[in-house]
Amino acid sequence: MHFVIMGCGRVGASLARSLERLGHDVAVVDQDPVAFRRLGSEFNGRRIAGVGFDRDTLEQAGITQAYAFAAVSSGDNSNILAARVARETFGVEHVVARIYDPDRAQVYQRLGIPTVATVRWTADQVLRRMLPQGQASEMTDASGRLVVAEIQISSAWVGRRLTTIEEATGARVAYVTRLGEGELPSADMVYQEDDLVHLVIRRENVHDVERILDGQPPKED
C-alpha cells in the first residue's frame, strides 16, 4: 500500500522507515530538503520538498493513491490543515495528525480526524491508526492467540448496536473511544460516526473481522 507522511523530523523519519520495512510504498513531504537525511541511505521511498498541505505537493507525493496520510510536522495548524486537505479534498480515509496541545486534539477528534497529543505520542500509536489492524494490534495476550485491535468500521454500521457487531464477527468490544474519551460498552450502546471501536479478536480471525465490518451489516428483522 502507499502511505504519505508530512514532516521528516525524528518522528516522521522513524515512521517512514517502519512502514517501508513492512513492505509498503512511502512518500515523505518536508519543506526542508536537508531533513531527508534522517531517512538514511537505505530508504527507497519518495522525498518531496514542499509544503505538506499544498495540493500540488500532495499530488506529487501520490496522495490520490494513498491508503493513509500522517501529518507529523512540528506545527499543530499545519498538521491539522494537511490532514483535512488529505481527507476532504483527496478522500483519504485513514488520516492521523500529531497535535501538541491535548485540548485542541479533542476538538479535532470531533471533526473526525484521529489525533495523537505529543505528551503521549509514539510512532507505534500512529502506525496503529494508519495500518490495517492485521498488521498492527494494540495488545496481544500472553499466548499470542488474542489481540486487541482498533478496527475501521464502514459508515453503513452507524446506528447499529455494538452487540450486533459482536454477533456478526464473533469478536468482543473491549471499549470505544468517543470524542477522544474511552467508554466501556453497555448493552444498548450503538456505533456512532467517528467512534473508534477496539475489539478483542482471535488472531487468525482478524482479516475476516475487517472484511465483515468493511461491508454492509446484516439486515434487521
N, C-alpha and C positions, 0 to 999 in steps of 0.2 A: 504494500500500500504506500501511498505518497503522503508525506507529512510536511507541513510548513511551520517553521519556527521563527518568530520575530525576536531578535535580541541574541547576541553572541557573547554575552558575558560568561562567567563560570557556569551559571545555571543553564543557559541556552546551549552552550557547547557540550556540557555533560549530557543533556537531554538528546541532542543530535547524535552524539556518538552511541548512546544507548540504543536509540531507535535503529541506527544503521547496523549495529551488532545483531539486532533481532531480524535483520534481513530486509528492512524497509528502505524505501527511497526517501531522501530527506533534502529539503532546501532550507537554507538559513539566510535570513534577511537582517542586515545591520547597516546603520548609516556610516559606520567607521570601518573601512576595509581592513585596517590593522587588526580589528577584533577577531577576524577569521583565523588568525594564528593560533587561537585557543583550540581550534578543531584538530590541529595536528596534521601531519603529512599523510596519514593513512586514511583520512576522511575523504570519501569519494563523492559526497553529495554536492549539490549546487550551493554556491556562495553568491548572494545577490546584494550588492551595495545599493542602499536606498532607504527611503522612509517606509516603515512597515505598514502604515495604514494607507499608503498611496496605491490606487487601483492598478496603475501600470506596473509598479514594483511587484505587487502581489501576483499579477498575471505572469510576470517573468519567472516568479517562483513556482508557478504551476498550481495556483490556488484553485483553479477550476477543476482540477483532478484530485484535489486534496481530500483525504479521508478525515483529517483533523488538523487543527491550527492551534498553536500555543503562542501567546504573547507574553514574553518573559523579559522585557527590557526593564530599565531602571525607573521608568515613569508610569505612574498609575493612569494618567489621562491617555497617554499613547497606547498603553496596553488595552484599555477598555475600548478605545476608539477602533483600534485594529481588530479586536475581537468582534465588534459589532459589524464592521465592514465585511469581515470574513463570513459572518453568519447571514447578515441581512442583504448584502449585495451579491455575494457569490454562493450563498446557500450551503455553506459548510456546516454540517450538522453538529460535529464534535469540536467545540472550541473551549479553551480554558485561558484565563487571564491571571497573571500574577499581580496581586494588589498589596501595596504596603500598608494601607490604612484598613484595619479589620472592619471598622464601622462602614466604610464605603463598600467593602466587599459584600456585605449583606444586602446593600442596595442593588448591586449588580446581579446578585443571585436572583433577586426578584425580577430582573429583566431577562432571566433565563440563561445567563452566561455563568457557568461554573467558575468560581474564583478561589484562589488559594492565597491567604494572607501570609506575608513574608515571615511573621513570627513562627509559623508552623510549616513553612514551605520546605518540601524536599522534592527532588526530581522524581522519586518513586510515586508521590502523590499525583503529579502531573501525568505521568505515564498511565496511571490507573484511569484518568479521565480522558485519555486520548486513544488507548488501545482497546480492542475487543477484549472482554474480560477473560476469555480463554487463555490470553497471554499474560495478563497481569491481575492477580487476585489481591484482595485486601488482607486476607488471613488464610492460613491453612492449618488444619488440626494436626496433632502430633503424628497421626498415622498417614497423613497425606491424602486421605480419602475424601475429605470435605473441604470446600473452600467457601469463603465469604466474598462475594463479588458484587460490585455495583453494575447492574445490567441496564443497558439502554432499552427503553420500552417505547413501542410505537404509540403515537398520539391516539390511535384507534382505541386504546385501552383506557383513556381518560374517562372517569366516572364509574369504572368497574371496581368492585370490592377487591381488596388485596387477597381475600380468601379465594376469589376467582383465579387470580394469578397463581396462587399456590396449587389449586386443583388442576389447572391446565398444565403446569410444569412439573409438579412433584417436588418443587423446592419449597423452602420456608422463608418468609420475610423476617429478617433479623431486626431491621429498623429502617426508617425512612428519613431522609434529610429533606426538610420542607422549609423554604425561605431561610436557608442557612442553619436551621436548628434540627438536631436529631430528635426523632419521635419514635416511641415504641408503638407497634401496630395494635389496633384494637379490632374487635370482631367486625365492626361495621365501617371501618376506615376504608375510604375509596382512593384510588390513584388519581392525583391531580396533575395538571400540566406543570412541568418543570420539577416534579418530585424526583429525587434520586433514591431509587429502591435498592437496598442491599439484601441480597438473597444468600441463604445457605444452600449449597448445591453439591451433589456428588461430583467429583472432579470429571468423571467420564461423561457426565450429562451436561456440562457447561454449554457446549456448542448447540445441543438440542434446545436448551432453555433459551439461548439467544435467538435461535431461529423462530421459536414459538412466539416470543414477545416482540419480535420484529414484524410479525404478521398481524392478522385480524383475530380478535378474541372470539371465543365460541359464542354462538347465538344464545340470547337469553330466552328462557322459557316464558 
